């Protein structure tokens, strides 16, 4: 956890939380944030925001694993109390507390970008997950900021979650997003040129050099909404998709997606897609999300 403050802060200072390494094997975002912090510290990049940089799962980063005891991004929003034996539970609670303390001092905009990469490929290489907002409206300026960062696909989540970005959105009233930025690779094996869009956008944000907000243009943002989760209720769960199926793969109308005993999930309409398919999760957890195209109200 590293907090940086401008020497001469302006009124209504933007508060920005940048997190990475919540999954320890997703290394490229860690390298991107390291470059930004190094340039801030040596003065080549000016600081015009209050910045908190958080690296999530340090032991998993050192081990090159997604997690040690339990998936940390299923332990926020108080869910850490359900896995008291997991090392990740202690850290999730620490990150919640740090985020709340950081944003409690904010009088200006509050932003949180939780940076990830994925094990499997994706039809759309980079995409964002916009946490469920309850009664709040989606921030169109933030959607255009994502488009400028070369993230033109956004999933609008339809229910609460145990992720870091949902926690800061709901409990800190931040504009928060989980950003999926490409493939997960070991440290030193990342082509950081593929992350230039988010790197440049974050540098402009923290240095106060970003362009003024653009009017919302629906043609620049491809929106999806979560229809329902595939929950693994038993050891009989079967996902009728190839092991290497990509995120956002289209599901033909009538296709049997998954079954679990007497429960059958069948694709409807021909526009649905699969996100985060993983039949190897523990019983009771999500084995995938079925999504469909949507628009803003």
C-alpha positions, 0 to 999 in steps of 0.5 A, spaced: 500 500 500 503 506 497 499 513 498 502 519 494 499 526 495 501 532 491 505 537 494 500 543 493 493 539 492 488 543 489 481 544 491 476 538 490 482 533 488 481 527 485 482 521 489 484 515 485 485 508 487 489 503 483 489 496 485 493 490 481 495 483 484 488 481 487 490 475 483 497 473 484 499 471 477 496 477 473 502 480 472 502 485 467 498 490 471 503 490 476 508 492 471 504 497 469 503 500 475 510 499 477 512 504 471 507 509 473 509 509 480 517 510 478 516 515 474 512 519 479 517 518 484 523 520 480 519 526 478 518 525 470 511 524 471 507 530 475 502 528 480 495 532 481 491 527 484 491 523 491 493 516 489 493 510 493 496 504 489 494 497 492 498 490 490 493 485 493 495 478 494 503 479 495 504 471 497 500 469 491 505 474 487 511 471 489 509 464 488 506 465 481 499 463 483 492 466 482 491 465 490 494 461 496 488 459 500 482 462 496 480 467 491 481 474 494 476 477 489 470 473 492 472 475 499 470 483 499 464 486 501 464 482 508 465 475 505 472 475 508 468 473 514 466 466 511 473 464 510 477 466 516 482 460 515 484 463 508 490 468 508 486 472 503 481 473 508 485 477 512 488 481 506 481 483 503 479 486 510 485 490 510 484 493 503 477 494 505 479 498 511 484 502 507 480 504 501 474 506 506 480 511 510 482 513 503 476 515 500 473 518 506 477 524 505 475 525 498 471 532 497 472 531 489 471 525 484 473 518 487 475 513 482 477 506 483 480 501 477 482 494 479 486 491 474 486 484 472 488 479 466 485 473 464 487 466 464 483 464 457 483 468 451 477 473 449 473 475 443 474 482 445 481 482 448 480 488 453 473 489 457 471 492 463 466 490 469 461 495 471 459 493 478 451 493 480 450 500 482 443 499 485 439 506 485 445 510 482 446 512 474 451 509 470 457 514 469 457 516 461 463 520 462 467 514 465 464 509 459 468 514 454 474 514 459 474 507 458 473 507 450 479 512 450 483 507 454 482 502 449 477 499 453 470 499 448 467 493 451 463 493 458 459 488 462 454 492 466 453 487 472 446 486 475 447 484 482 451 485 488 458 481 488 464 480 493 469 483 488 474 489 490 470 494 485 463 492 487 466 494 495 468 501 493 463 502 488 457 501 494 461 502 500 465 508 498 461 511 492 467 511 487 466 510 480 469 503 480 471 498 475 474 491 474 478 492 468 480 485 464 486 487 460 489 481 456 492 475 458 495 473 464 503 471 463 509 470 468 513 477 470 518 479 465 514 475 459 508 481 458 508 485 452 507 492 455 505 495 448 499 491 449 497 495 455 499 502 452 492 504 452 490 503 459 497 506 461 497 512 457 490 513 460 492 512 467 498 517 467 494 522 464 489 521 470 494 522 475 498 527 472 492 532 471 493 532 463 487 528 461 482 531 456 476 534 457 470 529 458 467 527 451 460 526 450 457 519 450 457 516 444 454 509 444 457 507 438 464 507 441 462 502 447 459 495 446 455 494 452 453 487 455 448 486 461 449 479 466 443 475 465 444 470 470 450 466 473 452 458 472 452 456 479 455 449 481 451 446 485 454 439 486 459 435 483 455 433 477 456 439 474 457 439 467 459 445 462 458 443 455 463 448 452 471 446 450 476 447 456 479 453 451 473 457 450 474 464 450 470 469 454 464 473 450 464 466 445 457 467 442 452 461 444 447 459 439 439 459 440 437 452 443 444 450 445 445 446 452 450 450 456 451 446 462 447 442 467 447 440 474 443 434 476 436 436 474 438 443 472 439 445 465 441 451 462 439 452 455 441 458 450 436 463 448 435 468 443 442 467 439 445 473 442 447 470 449 455 469 450 459 466 456 464 470 460 469 467 465 467 459 464 470 455 469 467 448 471 473 447 476 470 452 481 468 449 488 461 447 489 457 453 491 461 458 486 460 461 480 462 457 474 460 462 469 456 468 467 451 468 461 451 475 458 447 479 453 447 485 449 444 491 452 443 499 452 443 505 457 436 507 459 
